[in-house]
Amino acid sequence: MNLENLHSVYFLGIGGIGMSALARWFHANGYAVTGYDKTATSLTEKLVEEGIAVHYEDHVRNIPEKVKKDRDGALIIYTPAVPVDLNEYQFFINEGFELYKRSQVLGMLTKSCYTIAVAGTHGKTTTSSMIAHLLKSAGVDCSAFVGGIMTNYDSNLLIGVNNEVMVVEADEFDRSFLTLHPDVAIITATDADHLDIYGSKDSLKDSFNEFIKNIKANGQLFIEEKVAAELVLNPNGNINVNTYGLNGGDITISDLKIANAKFEFTFKSHEGNAKGFALAMPGYHNVSNALAAIASVGSLIKQDEQLVNGINTYLGVKRRFEYVIKSDDIVFIDDYAHHPEEIKALLESVRALYPNKKITAIFQPHLFTRTRDFVDGFAESLSMADHVILLDIYPARELPIPGVNSEMIKEKMTNKSIRTYIKDDVLEYFDNHTPEVLLTIGAGNIDTLVSPIKKRLENK
């Protein structure tokens, strides 16, 4: 596919966080962009506001005639979440169109750019958004495709003037990240996940090893020090590898302390130390993400004060340790965590920030297969909270699996203060309970509860 010959870009599943960013990039660069999605969301509404035509009825008549008639001038991008029996999908297949996944298109866009790619089963969105903000705040022209809404920019996309530097998330789902060939790569974690795709952690690790092979000659790999022991770090013998971690590695920290709900630290590397960092997005795991972000831009940002300013003005990503209410009486945090290790990291950080308060966690499991595969991990991590509310499983792309439900988690938890609710009924809990620290946790549609819960608590 030659992007220079395109006049139109059509999206099947335009409303996803990654797809919508790609749609906005093409639109901003002068292409005619249209697309389909199942339902309207805040993301699709923003696309429409910007002049992108979006429809919600699956019918071939909604596809622009120019797209249907000029196959060579139209790029069709789809998400694997779109069902194969979708009428519009079937039209393109039957008419002989070549369809591309988002990751393949990102591979095309980044091919001729200096690319920083962030991989890992946790921390991709936070780390890539930190990198984007570090570059932007230091005046480095860059484009960034981020899998969440960056609070600093109220967007999941940054568009550079010349697109010479690109920051992208390298998503391991469906092995999508293997389409990328970055100059700089980060690997934050390789905990078992997406076992419906990979089958085993060994298969997942094999995929990360293939990703490392894709790093350009003379490129750089920054890898979390515990993860480094699991992978083949320099298989081609032509990249520069650095480990990072809070407790050791080539890049680490000192003088870590919590002050005014911020994590203050000194950045340490072989090239020297940089002081004065104060991360407003709390969490030990986010300090680790900041280490990787700072290290990855070292060849582009030379002045320590620019790095410090970038981290200290970074406001985070929506639904990543996002404060909804922060007062003396109650703290309400919303977080996207949907894997046991992410929940563990979240609860450890909240406990460190609020050691004398009781923590109530509302968790919505995401996917039947993930619940089945990690039930023991979910039970262990959620037991770190004082009170837990378990919602019904959010299915996303999956059909129910007999016997797999939230009760599986409850039965294995050591915490005895556990309730189960259907999502639509959970607001009743707040009629008789006012938590000291409340967490809403999950990657499904639990975010739709945030505003009504906030309203109830504020009315109290």
C-alpha positions, 0 to 999 in steps of 0.5 A, a space after each residue: 500500500 502506497 500512502 501517497 496514492 490514497 484519497 480515502 481511508 475507511 474504518 471498520 470499528 472507527 470508535 476504538 481508542 486506537 482506531 479513532 487516533 489513527 482516523 484523526 491522524 489521516 484526517 489531519 493529514 488531508 485524507 477523506 476519512 469515514 467509518 462505521 462503528 456499532 454505537 456512538 461514544 464520546 470518541 465517535 462524537 469527537 470524530 464527528 465534531 472534527 469533520 469525520 463522517 461516522 455511521 452506526 448502521 451496518 449497510 453497504 450503502 453507507 460506504 462512500 461511492 469513491 471508496 467502493 469504486 476506486 480500490 487502489 485509492 482507498 485504504 480499508 482499516 479494520 479492528 479484529 473486534 469487528 465480527 466477520 459476518 458484518 455486512 460491510 466487512 463481507 462487502 470488502 472481502 467479496 469485492 477483493 479489497 485488501 484489509 489492514 489492521 491498525 497495527 499494520 498501518 502504524 507499521 507503514 506510518 512509522 517505517 520512515 520515521 524515528 520511532 519509539 515503541 512501548 511494549 509490555 502487558 502493563 504500562 504501555 499507555 502511561 509510558 507512551 503518554 509520558 514520552 509524548 509529553 516529555 517530547 512535546 514539552 521540550 519542543 521536540 516535534 512528534 506525533 504520538 498514538 496513545 491508547 488512552 486520553 492524555 489529560 494534558 491534551 484531552 486527546 489520544 493523539 498528538 500530531 507533529 508538523 513533519 512527523 519525523 518522530 513517532 511514539 506508538 504503543 506496541 500492542 502484543 494482543 494478536 501479535 500486532 506489535 510485530 508489524 513495527 520496526 522501532 529505533 527505540 523500544 521499551 518492554 515494561 512487563 511480560 506477565 501472562 495475558 491474552 492466553 486466548 491468543 497465545 495459549 501459554 506464557 512461553 508463547 507470549 515470551 516468544 512473541 516478545 523475543 520476535 519484537 526485539 528482533 525487529 528493533 532497527 540496527 544500532 537501535 536501543 532497548 530499555 527493558 524492566 530488569 526483572 523482565 530482562 531475565 526472561 527474554 533474549 535481549 540482543 539476538 542480532 547482536 546489533 542493539 544497545 540494551 539497558 535495564 531499568 527498575 526501582 530496585 536495580 538495573 542500569 537505570 534506577 532511582 534514589 531518594 524516593 519519597 512520597 510528599 503531597 501525594 507525589 512520588 519524588 525521586 532522583 533519576 540515576 544512570 551511567 551518564 549521571 544523576 538528575 534530581 528534582 522529579 516529582 510525579 503527580 500520577 501516583 504509584 510505584 509502578 508509574 515511577 518505573 514507567 517514568 524511568 523508562 520514559 526518561 531514558 528513552 528520550 535521552 538522545 532527543 532531550 539533552 537538558 535535565 531541566 527539560 526532563 524534570 519539567 516534563 515529568 513534573 507537569 505530566 498529568 496522566 491518562 484518563 482512567 489510569 490512577 485518575 482522581 475523581 474526588 480528592 478531599 479529607 473525607 473521601 478519596 475516589 480513584 478510577 483505574 483501568 487495571 484489568 490484570 492481577 498484577 495491575 490490581 496489585 500495583 494499584 492497591 500497593 500504591 493506594 495503601 502507601 498513599 493512604 495507610 490509615 484509611 479503609 479501601 473499598 474496591 469495585 472490580 468489573 472482570 474483563 473477559 470470561 477467558 481472562 477471569 478463568 485463566 487468572 482467577 487465583 491472581 484476581 483473588 489474591 490481589 483483590 484481597 489486599 483491599 478492605 472491602 470488595 464489590 465484584 460486578 458481573 463479567 464484561 464479555 467484550 468480544 467473547 461469549 459466556 463460558 459455562 461456570 465462569 463468573 465473578 463468584 469464582 473470584 469471591 470463593 478464593 478470596 481471603 478477604 471476608 468483606 465481599 459483595 457481588 452486584 449486577 453492574 446496574 444495581 451497584 449504586 444501591 450500595 452507596 445508600 448505606 455506605 460512604 467509603 474512605 477510599 474508593 476504587 473503581 477498577 476494570 477495562 470494561 464499561 465500569 467507567 459509566 458508573 464513575 459519574 453517578 457514583 461521584 454524584 451520590 458521594 458529593 450529595 452526601 
